[in-house]
Amino acid sequence: MRKANIGVIIAILVMIYSFSVIASAEPCNLQISMINQDPYPAIQGDYVKVLFKIDGIRNTECGTVTFGIKEDYPISLDPNVGNPITIKSGVYQKNYASYYLASYKLRIDSNALDGENPIEVYYSTKTASNIVKEFDITVEDVRADFEIHVKDYNYLTKELTFEILNTAKSDVEALTIEIPKQDDITIKGANRIVVGDLDSNEYTTADFEAILPNEETRINLNVIYTDSINSRRELQKVVDFDPSYFVDRNGDKKKFPWFGVIIVVFIAIIFIRRIIKKRKREAERKKRRAMA
């Protein structure tokens, strides 16, 4: 009986060992996922922290795992950041979880597109190499845009007024409008005007002294501003000018100076009346002398 019990125990131990060998021989199958992005959305020209979960790293069949991020538009890494990283497969978490967390601090390109931007990670194991997987980083476009048109032009005073509307979602600071040198347009005085801050969906004006032609023309403008991440940006705008809207207006016609004429006439009447009174007094004095 005792020998039979020993045989059963040995059989059970053999089965347990066999199962453990089979389990340990399970092929490496890593699952990579991006589980966090901070901030969300990311801002152009600023940093974003991303957290990747490498699941299945507990399996020692994976051997030494290499994991990295491809530095390509719209992301880059600082020079001192370790990329790629190497991980020796096995148990890493205190709760014996079968995953590893890899954190990266990425810089977003200042010209990254608004919305979803793809990035790529790559990893290698003992049994597979250079496996590439793609994820999306959400980016918010902080670049501004403007609607600009000629609000007024006076051919007598040569005063040119632009109206500027901030059509972007974000506010801008230190907005500056510049008229570069161009054919058919002559600027008198400053060709660059600092307008100031301009909130989203708000408008302002900029005045220049300029000589414009008596025909339709296009005015090239440089628009310079500081965005919400304190980056100085510049864009070019073209504004159409049609002189037919600004000629023969009542406000531009020279008005006869009636007020001045009335004042002159009033002064003249007073002066003439004084002269007449003076002459009358002199005539009366002469008459009294003659009678005496």
Secondary structure as GFF3:
##gff-version 3
##sequence-region A 1 292
A	DSSP	alpha_helix	2	24	.	.	.	ID=ss1
A	DSSP	beta_strand	31	38	.	.	.	ID=ss2
A	DSSP	beta_strand	42	43	.	.	.	ID=ss3
A	DSSP	beta_strand	47	55	.	.	.	ID=ss4
A	DSSP	three_ten_helix	60	62	.	.	.	ID=ss5
A	DSSP	beta_strand	64	69	.	.	.	ID=ss6
A	DSSP	beta_strand	75	76	.	.	.	ID=ss7
A	DSSP	beta_strand	85	88	.	.	.	ID=ss8
A	DSSP	beta_strand	99	108	.	.	.	ID=ss9
A	DSSP	beta_strand	115	124	.	.	.	ID=ss10
A	DSSP	beta_strand	131	140	.	.	.	ID=ss11
A	DSSP	beta_strand	146	153	.	.	.	ID=ss12
A	DSSP	beta_strand	159	166	.	.	.	ID=ss13
A	DSSP	beta_strand	172	178	.	.	.	ID=ss14
A	DSSP	beta_strand	186	188	.	.	.	ID=ss15
A	DSSP	beta_strand	192	198	.	.	.	ID=ss16
A	DSSP	beta_strand	203	211	.	.	.	ID=ss17
A	DSSP	beta_strand	217	226	.	.	.	ID=ss18
A	DSSP	beta_strand	232	241	.	.	.	ID=ss19
A	DSSP	three_ten_helix	243	245	.	.	.	ID=ss20
A	DSSP	three_ten_helix	250	252	.	.	.	ID=ss21
A	DSSP	alpha_helix	258	291	.	.	.	ID=ss22
###
